[in-house]
Amino acid sequence: MRRVTACQAAIAILLGAPLARGQTEPSEIPEPSEMQIHGFVSQGYIKTTRNNYLAKSARNQGSFDFTEVGINFTKPLSDKLRVGIQLFTHDLGPLGNYSPQFDWYYLDYRLFDWLGIRAGKTKLPWGLYNESNDIDAGRVSILLPQSLYPVANRESLFAQTGAELYGDVALGGAGSLEYRLYGGTIYLNAAEVSAQLKEFEVAYDVGGRVMYRPPIEGLQLGTSLQAVRFDFSFTPTPEQLMFYQSQGQVPSNFDGSIDIAFPIKLWVASAEYQMGRLSLAAEFGRNFASYKTSLVMPEVKVTTQGAYVMGAYQVRPWFTPGLYYSAYFPDVDNIKKRSTYQHDVAATLRFDVTPNWLVKAEGHYMHGTGGLRTELNDNKKLDELTKNWAVFLLKTTAYF
């Protein structure tokens, strides 16, 4: 029987998930009735050979705009009821800017093993790792595969405000099934999303995830579905307005802003296998988006696709290397230009210096510019940026 560390058990408690099958709790884990307090401080560094990625580099010297700080509290109020909250702040290039926020908070009432309900700002059960996106100690890589877990979308895809039903259903000799169903909305500050935005709201956010754990130790298979609609208006730049006018798309009653209704349907299939010190995972997903605008133009439909395969092996308790390949296509019907794809081969070295302090080094070889942002690259078109480039990241995290 494999024995988990205090850190692993704490991560399981933070996520509201039971410990994996075959694991036992160490004696140092607090009693369930006690208030549990956990926190983390992370500082990272980003350097690219070409292009600016995630943060803008001053004179090609790299960037330290990669900071995360969080503290959370969970408290069982009875055998069935508990509450939790996390205060979080971060800085990643133009995102965050150390603005504190309540990352998540919830009331959790579990009636039976197969039925529970959460209400509040709850983490979205998307794929294998969205819920642990804020727990650097819970994974090997610095960046999760950006084809499915883009850090630029963290504010809009990490948590939703509403309610959730969840449970674990035993299937006898066939294993077990975990389900999550949720609905609500996402509150975002338009100014933090983009300076061009005038209004921004999420009309709805509904979805669910099903994870099947067959009677094969360490294996789980699942699928996630989500439907979300963004409604917003923005002020076009002079260059954008000139382009729309050249295409005859600006209406006669144009008031200076453009309204957009943007519904998206997301789907991902997931597989993970853990055997001893070896961990393997793979996911494939597609986003089906359509948007209608106040411009003179028909409805536009775009299908985005992402996939990755990932593995890690714990060579020593203090040393774990990892590797993944990730592919991202912002429009599967248009993959000819460098701006329409991004292939990413990443290698990570994780060093657990002490039980509460880790250091990671990670390198990425990138082919394509589909995941880059023009505003970080002097507003150049993505097709004008370097096709083949590399990223190097360092990150250290202390946690308790």
C-alpha positions in Angstrom: 0.0 0.0 0.0 1.4 3.4 -1.0 1.6 6.1 1.7 1.0 9.7 0.8 2.9 12.6 2.2 1.4 15.4 4.3 1.6 17.7 1.2 -0.3 15.2 -1.0 -3.0 14.8 1.5 -3.3 18.5 2.0 -3.7 18.9 -1.8 -6.5 16.3 -1.8 -8.2 18.2 1.0 -7.9 21.5 -0.8 -9.5 20.1 -3.9 -12.3 18.5 -2.0 -11.4 15.1 -3.3 -10.8 11.8 -1.5 -7.4 10.3 -1.4 -6.5 7.9 -4.2 -7.3 4.3 -3.8 -4.8 2.4 -1.9 -3.5 5.4 0.0 -3.6 6.1 3.7 -3.5 9.3 5.6 -0.3 10.1 7.6 -0.6 10.7 11.3 0.4 14.4 11.0 -2.7 15.3 9.0 -5.0 17.3 11.2 -8.3 15.9 12.5 -11.3 16.5 10.2 -12.9 18.9 12.7 -9.9 21.3 12.8 -9.5 24.4 10.7 -6.9 23.9 8.0 -4.8 26.7 6.7 -2.6 26.3 3.6 -0.7 28.9 1.6 2.0 29.3 -1.1 4.4 31.9 -2.5 5.8 31.4 -6.0 8.3 33.5 -8.0 9.2 32.7 -11.6 11.3 34.0 -14.4 10.6 33.8 -18.2 13.1 34.2 -21.0 12.5 33.6 -24.7 14.9 33.4 -27.6 12.5 35.2 -29.9 9.0 36.7 -29.5 7.5 37.7 -26.2 5.5 35.0 -24.4 3.2 35.5 -21.4 5.2 38.6 -20.4 7.1 41.3 -22.2 10.8 41.2 -21.9 12.8 44.5 -21.5 15.7 44.5 -23.9 15.6 40.8 -24.3 16.6 40.2 -20.7 13.7 38.1 -19.7 10.9 38.9 -17.2 10.3 38.4 -13.5 6.6 39.3 -14.0 5.6 35.8 -12.9 4.4 35.8 -9.2 1.7 33.9 -7.4 0.6 34.2 -3.7 -2.3 32.5 -2.1 -3.7 31.5 1.3 -6.7 29.3 1.9 -8.9 28.2 4.8 -11.1 25.1 5.0 -13.3 24.2 8.0 -15.6 21.2 8.5 -18.7 22.5 10.4 -20.2 19.0 10.8 -19.9 15.5 9.4 -21.5 16.7 6.2 -21.0 20.4 5.9 -17.8 22.3 5.4 -16.7 25.7 4.1 -13.6 26.9 2.3 -12.1 30.1 0.8 -8.9 31.2 -0.9 -7.4 34.6 -1.2 -5.1 34.9 -4.3 -3.0 37.5 -6.1 -0.7 37.2 -9.0 1.3 39.0 -11.7 1.9 37.5 -15.1 2.9 40.0 -17.7 -0.2 42.2 -18.3 -2.4 39.9 -16.2 -3.2 40.1 -12.5 -1.0 43.1 -11.5 -1.1 42.0 -7.9 -4.8 42.7 -7.6 -6.1 40.5 -4.7 -9.2 38.5 -5.2 -11.2 35.6 -3.7 -10.0 32.8 -6.0 -12.7 30.4 -4.8 -15.1 30.0 -1.8 -17.8 27.5 -1.2 -20.3 25.8 1.1 -20.1 22.1 0.6 -22.9 19.8 1.9 -22.5 16.1 1.2 -25.6 14.0 1.8 -24.3 10.7 0.6 -21.2 9.4 -1.2 -23.2 9.6 -4.5 -24.7 13.1 -3.9 -23.3 16.4 -2.6 -23.9 20.0 -3.4 -21.5 23.0 -3.5 -22.5 26.7 -3.7 -20.3 29.7 -4.1 -17.3 30.4 -6.4 -16.3 26.8 -7.2 -13.5 25.5 -9.3 -14.5 24.3 -12.7 -14.1 20.5 -13.2 -12.5 20.8 -16.6 -10.2 18.1 -17.8 -7.7 16.5 -15.5 -5.9 19.5 -14.1 -8.0 22.7 -14.2 -8.9 22.4 -10.5 -5.2 22.1 -9.5 -4.1 24.9 -11.7 -3.3 27.0 -8.7 -1.3 24.3 -6.9 2.2 24.4 -8.2 3.3 21.7 -5.7 0.7 19.3 -7.1 2.4 18.9 -10.6 5.8 18.5 -12.2 5.6 21.1 -15.0 5.7 24.9 -14.5 3.2 25.5 -17.3 0.4 23.0 -17.9 0.0 22.2 -21.6 -1.2 25.5 -23.0 -3.3 23.8 -25.7 -5.9 23.0 -23.0 -4.9 25.1 -20.0 -3.9 28.5 -21.2 -2.8 30.7 -18.4 -4.1 33.8 -20.2 -7.6 32.4 -19.7 -7.2 31.6 -16.1 -9.6 34.3 -14.9 -12.4 33.1 -17.2 -12.0 29.3 -17.0 -10.7 28.5 -13.5 -13.9 29.0 -11.4 -17.6 29.9 -11.7 -20.1 31.5 -9.3 -23.1 29.3 -8.9 -23.9 25.8 -7.7 -22.6 22.3 -8.3 -23.8 18.7 -7.8 -21.2 16.0 -7.4 -20.8 12.4 -6.2 -19.1 9.1 -6.5 -21.1 6.0 -7.7 -19.7 2.6 -6.9 -20.1 0.1 -9.8 -19.1 -3.0 -8.0 -16.6 -5.1 -9.8 -16.7 -2.6 -12.7 -15.0 0.2 -10.7 -16.5 3.6 -9.9 -17.8 6.7 -11.5 -17.3 10.3 -10.3 -19.7 13.0 -11.7 -19.8 16.8 -11.5 -22.6 19.0 -12.8 -22.6 22.8 -12.4 -24.3 26.0 -13.5 -23.8 29.7 -12.9 -21.8 32.6 -14.3 -18.3 34.1 -14.3 -17.7 37.6 -13.0 -14.8 39.5 -14.8 -13.6 43.0 -14.7 -13.7 44.3 -18.3 -10.7 46.6 -17.8 -8.6 43.7 -16.6 -9.5 41.6 -19.6 -8.6 44.3 -22.2 -8.4 48.1 -22.2 -10.6 48.1 -25.3 -13.5 46.6 -23.6 -16.4 48.8 -22.5 -18.7 46.1 -21.1 -18.3 42.4 -20.4 -20.6 39.8 -18.9 -21.1 36.1 -18.9 -24.8 35.3 -19.7 -24.4 31.6 -18.5 -21.9 28.9 -17.7 -23.1 25.3 -17.5 -21.3 22.0 -17.8 -20.1 18.8 -16.2 -17.5 16.1 -16.1 -17.6 12.4 -15.7 -14.6 10.4 -14.6 -14.6 6.6 -14.8 -12.1 4.6 -12.7 -12.0 1.0 -13.9 -10.8 -1.8 -11.7 -7.2 -1.1 -12.9 -5.1 0.6 -10.2 -4.1 4.1 -11.2 -6.2 4.4 -14.4 -9.0 7.0 -14.9 -10.8 8.0 -18.1 -13.2 10.9 -18.5 -14.9 13.6 -20.5 -15.8 17.2 -19.8 -18.4 19.4 -21.4 -19.0 23.1 -21.0 -21.2 25.8 -22.6 -20.5 29.5 -21.8 -21.6 32.7 -23.5 -19.7 36.0 -23.3 -21.5 39.3 -24.2 -19.3 42.3 -24.6 -18.7 45.6 -26.4 -15.3 47.1 -27.3 -13.9 50.2 -28.9 -11.9 49.3 -32.0 -8.4 50.8 -32.5 -8.0 53.2 -35.5 -6.3 50.4 -37.4 -9.2 47.9 -36.7 -11.8 50.5 -37.6 -10.0 51.3 -40.9 -10.0 47.6 -41.7 -13.7 47.2 -41.0 -14.5 50.2 -43.1 -12.4 48.8 -46.0 -14.5 45.7 -45.8 -17.8 47.6 -45.8 -18.7 46.2 -42.4 -19.3 49.4 -40.4 -23.0 50.2 -40.1 -24.4 53.6 -40.8 -25.5 54.0 -37.1 -22.1 53.1 -35.7 -21.7 54.7 -32.3 -18.0 54.0 -31.7 -18.3 50.6 -30.1 -18.9 47.1 -31.5 -21.2 44.6 -29.7 -20.5 40.9 -29.8 -22.4 37.8 -28.6 -19.9 35.0 -28.2 -21.3 31.5 -27.2 -18.8 28.7 -26.9 -19.2 24.9 -26.4 -16.1 23.1 -25.1 -15.4 19.4 -25.0 -12.4 17.4 -23.8 -11.6 13.7 -23.5 -9.1 12.7 -20.7 -6.9 9.7 -19.7 -4.5 9.4 -16.9 -2.5 6.4 -15.6 -0.3 6.3 -12.5 1.8 3.3 -11.6 4.3 3.7 -8.8 6.6 6.6 -9.6 5.4 6.8 -13.2 2.6 9.2 -14.3 1.2 9.4 -17.8 -1.6 11.6 -19.2 -3.2 12.6 -22.5 -6.1 14.8 -23.4 -7.8 16.0 -26.6 -10.3 18.8 -26.8 -12.3 21.0 -29.1 -14.0 24.4 -28.7 -16.9 25.3 -31.0 -17.4 29.0 -31.0 -19.7 31.3 -33.0 -20.1 35.0 -32.7 -22.5 37.6 -33.9 -21.5 41.3 -34.1 -23.1 44.6 -34.6 -21.0 44.9 -37.8 -22.4 44.2 -41.2 -21.2 40.7 -41.5 -22.6 37.1 -41.2 -22.3 35.0 -38.1 -18.7 33.6 -37.8 -18.0 30.0 -36.6 -14.6 28.8 -35.5 -13.5 25.4 -34.1 -10.4 25.4 -31.9 -8.5 22.2 -31.2 -5.9 21.2 -28.6 -4.2 18.0 -27.5 -1.2 16.8 -25.5 0.6 13.8 -24.2 2.6 14.1 -20.9 4.7 11.9 -18.7 6.8 12.2 -15.5 8.9 9.8 -13.4 10.1 10.3 -9.9 13.7 9.3 -10.0 14.3 10.2 -6.4 12.0 11.7 -3.7 13.7 15.0 -4.4 14.0 14.8 -8.2 11.3 14.3 -10.8 11.8 15.0 -14.5 8.8 15.5 -16.9 8.1 15.8 -20.6 5.2 16.7 -22.8 4.2 17.5 -26.3 1.3 19.9 -26.9 -0.4 21.0 -30.1 -2.8 24.0 -30.5 -4.8 25.1 -33.5 -6.9 28.2 -33.0 -8.9 27.4 -36.2 -8.8 23.8 -37.5 -10.1 25.0 -40.9 -7.1 27.2 -41.3 -3.8 25.7 -40.4 -1.5 26.9 -43.2 0.1 30.1 -41.7 2.4 30.1 -38.6 -0.3 32.0 -36.7 -2.7 29.1 -37.0 -0.8 26.5 -35.0 1.6 26.2 -32.2 3.5 23.0 -31.4 5.2 22.8 -28.0 7.8 20.3 -26.8 8.5 20.9 -23.1 10.9 19.3 -20.6 10.9 20.0 -16.8 13.2 19.2 -13.9 11.5 19.4 -10.5 13.7 19.6 -7.4 12.0 19.2 -4.0 14.7 20.9 -1.9 12.7 20.4 1.4 9.2 19.1 2.1 7.9 22.6 1.8 10.1 24.2 -0.9 10.6 23.3 -4.5 12.5 24.6 -7.5 11.7 23.9 -11.2 13.5 24.5 -14.5 11.6 24.2 -17.8 12.4 24.5 -21.4 10.0 24.7 -24.4 10.8 24.4 -28.1 8.0 26.2 -30.0 7.0 25.8 -33.7 4.3 28.3 -34.7 2.9 31.5 -33.2 -0.8 30.6 -32.7 -0.6 31.0 -28.9 1.1 34.4 -28.9 -0.5 37.8 -28.2 0.1 40.8 -30.5 0.0 43.3 -27.6 3.1 41.7 -26.1 4.9 41.8 -29.4 4.7 45.5 -30.3 1.3 44.9 -32.0 3.0 43.0 -34.8 0.9 40.5 -36.7 1.4 36.9 -35.5 2.5 35.9 -39.0 5.3 38.4 -38.8 6.8 36.8 -35.7 9.5 34.2 -35.6 8.2 30.7 -36.5 10.7 28.6 -34.4 11.6 29.9 -31.0 12.2 28.7 -27.4 11.1 29.6 -23.9 13.1 29.0 -20.7 11.4 29.2 -17.3 12.6 29.1 -13.7 10.2 28.9 -10.7 10.5 28.4 -7.0 7.6 27.8 -4.6 7.3 27.6 -0.9 4.1 26.2 0.6 2.6 25.0 3.8 
